Amino acid sequence: MTDKGTDYEALLERIGKVERENRTMKRVALALLIFPLAFMVMAQSPATKIVEANAFVLKDASGHTRARLWFGLKPTKSPAAAMLTFYDATGERDLISLAANGAEHSANLNLGGLITGAPSLTLSANANGSYASWQTAGNKQQGIQLSAETGKSRLSLSGTGDPMKGGVNMTDGAEGGELHVNDGQGNAGVDILAKGKDGISISDREGESVLLVGDHLSFSDSQKNLPAVLYGGHDGPFLNLADAQGFNIQLGVSKTITKTTGQHLTSSAASLRMFSDKGDLLWSAP
């Protein structure tokens, strides 16, 4: 019985050893299967890296700045605009600038020289509309400006920096259009209106209207008098000629009041009437 018990215990020990070896082999095989799969999954997943900085500067071999991603010359603690600027070979003159203003919800693209003030082409857009302008050196003289806002578009040609002086300004909107041509002082000019009160107005260098064309045609002198007025009124047309003393002649349909009787009289288009400086009727025919 002793020998049989010893053999039985040895058998049990061998079986336990074999089972332990089997479990170890299974674990090793499972590890060999999982590790390559995990490595393949990790290799397919792109690595995410975040680089944080206040500015990025691209320089060439000579040390010249050729491009810059920054917040401008004087950035605040929370700058509104972020800029991307490209420079020339010297690194001193900007050639292209792209700015995005988060506070104003606007974007601006400048080709030429936004910082150095060189001749440039600027394209911009904000919540109100889009704009394009061509400017000469120093941004002192505005060449051409195009704008398209909500319900209104404009074309301005100017050589003074002010579209209302020394240039041409055309505006079109839901109510109609306008055309203004002015001198460098903004006084002498021609205005054409096609909205509300349609008409043409010509002003002298003092800013006074010398010719007005609308529902009537009038000429004025330097003393702001109206020596000649051709009116196409509701009752009929008439021509009025007046001098500086107040005497005037009316040819055509006109209305007068007789001082003695208070009677209202309307003349025909073939009538001619002469009035004194007091407004009294001097002569009439027929």
C-alpha positions in Angstrom: 0.0 0.0 0.0 2.9 2.3 0.7 4.3 1.8 -2.8 1.0 2.4 -4.4 0.3 5.5 -2.4 3.7 6.9 -3.3 3.1 6.2 -7.0 -0.3 7.9 -6.8 1.1 11.0 -5.2 3.8 11.2 -7.9 1.2 10.9 -10.6 -0.8 13.7 -9.1 2.2 15.9 -8.9 3.1 15.2 -12.6 -0.5 16.0 -13.7 -0.4 19.3 -11.7 2.9 20.2 -13.3 1.6 19.5 -16.8 -1.5 21.6 -16.1 0.7 24.5 -14.8 2.9 24.3 -17.9 -0.2 24.3 -20.1 -1.6 27.4 -18.4 1.8 29.1 -18.8 2.0 28.2 -22.5 -1.6 29.6 -23.0 -0.6 32.9 -21.3 2.6 33.2 -23.4 0.6 32.5 -26.7 -2.1 35.0 -25.7 0.6 37.6 -25.0 2.4 36.9 -28.3 -1.0 37.5 -30.1 -2.1 40.6 -28.2 1.2 42.6 -28.3 1.6 42.7 -32.2 -2.1 43.7 -32.5 -1.7 46.4 -29.9 1.4 47.6 -31.7 -0.4 47.7 -35.0 -3.3 49.8 -33.6 -0.9 52.2 -31.9 1.0 52.6 -35.2 -2.2 53.5 -37.1 -3.3 56.1 -34.5 -1.7 59.5 -35.3 0.1 61.2 -32.5 -1.6 64.4 -31.3 0.8 67.2 -30.3 -0.1 70.7 -29.2 2.4 73.5 -29.4 1.5 76.7 -27.6 3.2 80.1 -28.1 2.5 83.8 -28.4 4.2 84.1 -31.9 5.8 81.9 -34.5 8.7 83.4 -36.7 10.1 81.8 -39.8 13.7 82.9 -40.6 16.0 82.1 -43.5 19.7 81.1 -43.3 20.7 84.7 -43.2 18.5 85.3 -40.1 16.0 87.5 -42.0 12.4 87.1 -40.9 10.3 85.8 -43.8 7.0 85.0 -42.2 5.4 85.6 -38.8 2.2 84.4 -37.0 1.6 87.0 -34.3 -0.8 89.5 -32.7 0.6 92.7 -34.1 3.1 95.4 -33.0 1.4 96.2 -29.7 -0.5 93.2 -28.5 -2.6 93.5 -25.4 -3.3 90.8 -22.8 -6.2 89.6 -24.9 -5.6 90.8 -28.4 -8.6 90.9 -30.7 -6.7 90.3 -34.0 -4.3 87.5 -35.0 -2.1 88.2 -38.0 -0.1 86.1 -40.6 2.5 88.3 -42.3 5.0 87.5 -45.1 8.1 89.7 -45.7 10.5 90.3 -48.5 14.1 89.0 -48.7 15.4 91.7 -46.3 12.8 90.9 -43.7 11.9 94.6 -43.4 9.0 95.1 -45.8 5.7 93.2 -45.4 4.3 91.9 -48.7 1.2 90.0 -47.6 -0.8 90.4 -44.4 -3.8 88.3 -43.3 -5.6 89.5 -40.2 -8.6 88.0 -38.4 -10.4 90.2 -35.8 -12.4 88.1 -33.4 -13.9 91.1 -31.6 -15.2 92.7 -34.8 -15.9 89.4 -36.6 -13.9 90.7 -39.6 -11.1 89.5 -41.9 -8.6 91.6 -43.8 -6.2 90.6 -46.6 -3.6 93.1 -47.7 -1.3 92.7 -50.7 1.5 95.3 -50.8 2.3 96.8 -47.4 -0.1 97.1 -44.5 2.6 97.9 -42.0 5.1 99.8 -44.1 2.4 101.8 -46.0 3.5 100.7 -49.5 1.0 100.8 -52.4 -1.5 98.0 -51.7 -4.6 96.1 -52.5 -6.9 95.4 -49.6 -9.8 93.0 -49.4 -11.9 92.9 -46.2 -15.2 91.6 -44.9 -17.2 92.1 -41.7 -20.7 91.7 -40.4 -21.9 94.7 -42.5 -20.5 93.8 -45.9 -17.4 93.3 -48.0 -14.9 95.9 -49.3 -12.0 96.3 -51.8 -9.6 99.2 -52.1 -6.5 100.2 -54.0 -4.2 102.7 -52.2 -1.0 104.5 -53.1 2.1 104.8 -50.9 1.6 105.8 -47.3 -2.2 105.2 -47.4 -2.6 109.0 -47.7 -4.3 108.9 -51.1 -7.2 106.6 -51.7 -7.3 105.4 -55.3 -10.3 103.1 -55.8 -12.7 101.7 -53.2 -15.5 99.2 -53.8 -18.0 98.4 -51.1 -21.1 96.2 -50.9 -23.1 96.5 -47.7 -26.6 95.4 -46.8 -28.9 97.3 -49.2 -26.2 99.6 -50.5 -23.1 99.4 -52.8 -20.6 102.1 -53.6 -17.7 102.9 -56.0 -15.3 105.8 -55.0 -12.5 107.2 -57.0 -10.3 109.7 -55.2 -6.9 111.3 -55.1 -7.1 113.1 -51.8 -8.0 110.4 -49.3 -11.6 111.7 -49.0 -14.0 110.2 -51.5 -16.2 113.4 -51.2 -13.2 115.6 -52.2 -11.3 115.5 -55.5 -13.1 112.4 -56.8 -16.1 110.5 -58.0 -18.5 108.8 -55.7 -21.3 106.6 -56.9 -23.8 105.0 -54.6 -26.7 102.6 -55.3 -29.3 101.4 -52.8 -32.8 100.3 -52.4 -34.0 103.9 -52.6 -32.1 104.8 -55.7 -28.7 105.9 -56.8 -26.4 109.0 -56.5 -23.4 110.3 -58.4 -21.1 113.0 -56.9 -18.2 114.6 -58.7 -16.2 117.1 -56.5 -13.1 119.2 -56.6 -10.3 118.9 -54.0 -12.0 121.2 -51.6 -15.3 119.4 -51.9 -17.2 122.6 -53.0 -17.4 122.8 -56.8 -19.0 119.8 -58.2 -21.8 118.0 -59.9 -24.5 116.0 -58.1 -26.9 113.6 -59.8 -29.7 112.2 -57.7 -32.0 109.4 -58.7 -33.8 108.8 -55.4 -36.5 110.8 -53.6 -36.1 114.2 -55.4 -34.5 113.3 -58.7 -32.3 116.0 -60.3 -28.9 117.4 -61.2 -27.2 120.1 -59.2 -24.0 122.0 -60.2 -22.2 124.0 -57.5 -19.5 126.6 -57.7 -16.2 126.8 -55.7 -18.1 128.6 -52.9 -20.4 125.6 -52.6 -23.4 127.5 -53.9 -25.8 125.9 -56.4 -25.5 127.6 -59.8 -27.7 125.2 -61.7 -30.5 123.0 -60.5 -32.4 120.6 -62.7 -35.4 118.8 -61.2 -39.1 119.7 -61.4 -37.7 123.1 -62.4 -34.5 124.5 -64.0 -32.9 127.3 -62.1 -29.8 129.4 -62.5 -28.3 131.4 -59.7 -25.5 134.1 -59.4 -22.8 134.6 -56.8 -25.2 136.6 -54.6 -27.5 133.6 -54.3 -30.1 135.2 -56.5 -32.2 133.2 -59.0 -32.1 135.4 -62.1 -33.7 132.7 -64.3 -36.2 129.9 -63.4 -38.0 127.6 -65.8 -40.7 125.8 -63.9 -43.0 123.0 -65.0 -45.7 123.4 -62.4 -49.0 121.7 -61.7 -50.9 124.5 -63.4 -48.5 124.8 -66.4 -45.0 126.0 -67.3 -43.6 129.5 -66.8 -40.3 131.3 -67.1 -39.3 133.9 -64.5 -36.5 136.4 -65.1 -35.4 138.6 -62.2 -32.7 141.1 -61.4 -30.8 142.0 -58.2 -33.3 144.9 -57.5 -36.3 142.5 -57.4 -37.9 143.4 -60.7 -39.0 140.3 -62.6 -40.8 139.1 -65.7 -43.0 136.0 -66.0 -43.7 134.3 -69.3 -46.3 131.6 -69.2 -48.7 130.3 -66.6 -48.5 132.3 -63.4 -50.8 133.2 -60.5 -51.3 136.7 -59.1 -53.5 138.4 -56.6 -55.1 141.7 -57.3 -54.4 143.9 -54.2 -57.5 146.0 -54.6 -60.0 143.2 -55.0 -58.0 140.2 -53.6 -58.9 138.3 -56.8 -56.7 135.3 -57.7 -55.8 135.3 -61.4 -54.1 132.6 -63.4 -52.6 133.5 -66.7 -52.4 131.4 -69.8 -49.2 130.0 -71.3 -49.2 132.8 -73.9 -49.2 135.6 -71.3 -46.3 138.0 -70.3 -46.3 139.9 -67.0 -44.0 142.4 -65.5 -43.7 143.1 -61.8 -42.0 145.8 -59.7 -39.5 145.3 -56.9 -42.6 145.5 -54.6 -44.4 142.7 -56.4 -46.9 145.0 -58.0 -48.1 144.2 -61.6 -46.7 146.8 -63.9 -47.8 145.5 -67.3 -49.3 142.3 -68.7 -50.3 141.0 -72.1 -52.8 139.7 -73.0 
